[in-house]
Amino acid sequence: MPDYDIIVIGAGINSLTTAAFLGQAGKKVLVLEARHQVGGMASTVEFTPGFKCNIIYDHNQWIDPRLLKKLNLEQHSLELKHPSILRTTLNQKGDHLRFYRDPVQTAQSISHHSGKDAENWISFTEQISKLTQFLEAIYAVTPPSLPNIGLEEALSLRSLTKPIFKQGSRGLVNFMRVAPMMMPELMDEWFESEFLRGTLATAGIQRITQGPFSAATGLNFLHQHVHCKGVIHNAHFIKGGTGQLANSLQKAALVAGVEIRLNTEVSAITTDNGFCKGIITNEGKSITADKVVSGLDPHSTCLKLVGAKNLSPVFRTQLNNIKFRGSTARIHFALKELPSIKGIQSDNMDSIFAIAPSMEYLERAYDCAKYGRISKNPYIEFSIPSIQNPEFAPEGKQVLSASVQYVPYQLRDPVWNDELKKNVGENVITMLEKYIPGFSNLIEDSALFTPVDLEVIFGMTEGNLNHGEMTLDQFFFMRPSISAAQYQTPIKNLFLCGPGTHPSGGLHGASGVNAAVEILQG
């Protein structure tokens, strides 16, 4: 008799979500995490003595409402906090572009750059709200198994008709038209200000190795606005840091009877004649289960833990064809005091800030990564999480955390080394100095995490935060591959639940919910 009904590998957001759902359903579940804490990419860590940071994500755009409702995370200490201004795109002259939860206020900010664009803003937000309703329906279902769709699968997709009934065939046509678009095509239909076009385009390239002129960046733009009701650049912080989302999920899982073991690395997934039997830890201990669910990326799960020799040639080829191409770096600064930005009042420093003057600027930054180079003029998004969470820094001091695109995992000429990392950090400081005069004088210490570092720390192939690029050819029934799009791999009783599965990246937990539903129905 197996030791457990289900073993879950990893304790990231999706893994904990899956484990909690399965535990609530009465399953005997064991979660194994290699690191000393839960959270994965949502982890909050001390990066230098006295200073903490959210290692990858500082905020959420959205969280799957099924997760919030089913696990009742508010009772497990989850508290969402909303900045007074959602996002501020910086202008060196101080004439910044601000995005509010209220579209009327945003339109007023836009009017300083284009009266025509301000007039179009409300209509644009309404249109995005309608388009994302299609994604919301798609994200709540298991992708069909192609090319053979049975009656049961067809019936499971009936929820996809809801937005069609609500909006008619025209709404569906609009969605199918916008999703494959590159950002300039979408922007051309609505706006003329290059400053506004650039800051909107950042949502289309967020955490992917594509430029705004790449096809289907429209899809990524919509992905970032799911469950946001048309609020553009929606954002909320989590009290205590993103690690608190993981802690809340951990509490929900423990209440549901789930067992969680930290500092326990899985070295292999055991199989027999195409059936998954359990796992082996790094200490050589064998643990059996009826089913195994992995929150790791598909490459790490199947090629490393299962082993290429235990996979069919077709599936092995599909896995090798997955595009990863991580190119987002994270850098955290321990500051002596709160920095000063021209045109920004101190009580509005809880915003998310961006450096994105235009779409052309973003495309040139991407061009560098396309040819295996690090961008000298990158797209930078940063916030000061210690404002929302004073415990992140000693009294009077602050933490500034930035995401930097593009810093490619794969370089054409040099190899990653300490000197190259130092150069990346210095370049980011130089860029920030243009908008925060005297910034370098405020720095006490810093920590840079390149895609190479993220691969080592979290086991993410090529340091890709989405566990695979979010492109149209790796979407829905093709994510992560056509043979594993239903969360179950070709290895019987081996499932995937991480962001490498539908519907992909972010701290929303949708992949974990869908995987749990599929496992319970199996």
Salt bridges, closest charged atoms under 4 A:
ASP58 OD2 - ARG330 NH2 2.89
ASP64 OD2 - ARG66 NH2 2.74
GLU79 OE1 - LYS239 NZ 3.80
ASP95 OD1 - HIS113 NE2 3.86
GLU136 OE2 - HIS227 ND1 3.95
ASP188 OD1 - ARG197 NH1 2.95
GLU189 OE2 - ARG177 NH1 2.47
GLU194 OE2 - ARG197 NE 3.26
GLU259 OE2 - ARG261 NE 2.87
ASP367 OD1 - LYS370 NZ 3.17
GLU381 OE1 - ARG87 NH2 2.80
GLU444 OE2 - LYS397 NZ 2.75
ASP453 OD2 - LYS421 NZ 2.96
GLU469 OE2 - ARG325 NH2 3.27
ASP473 OD2 - LYS323 NZ 2.53
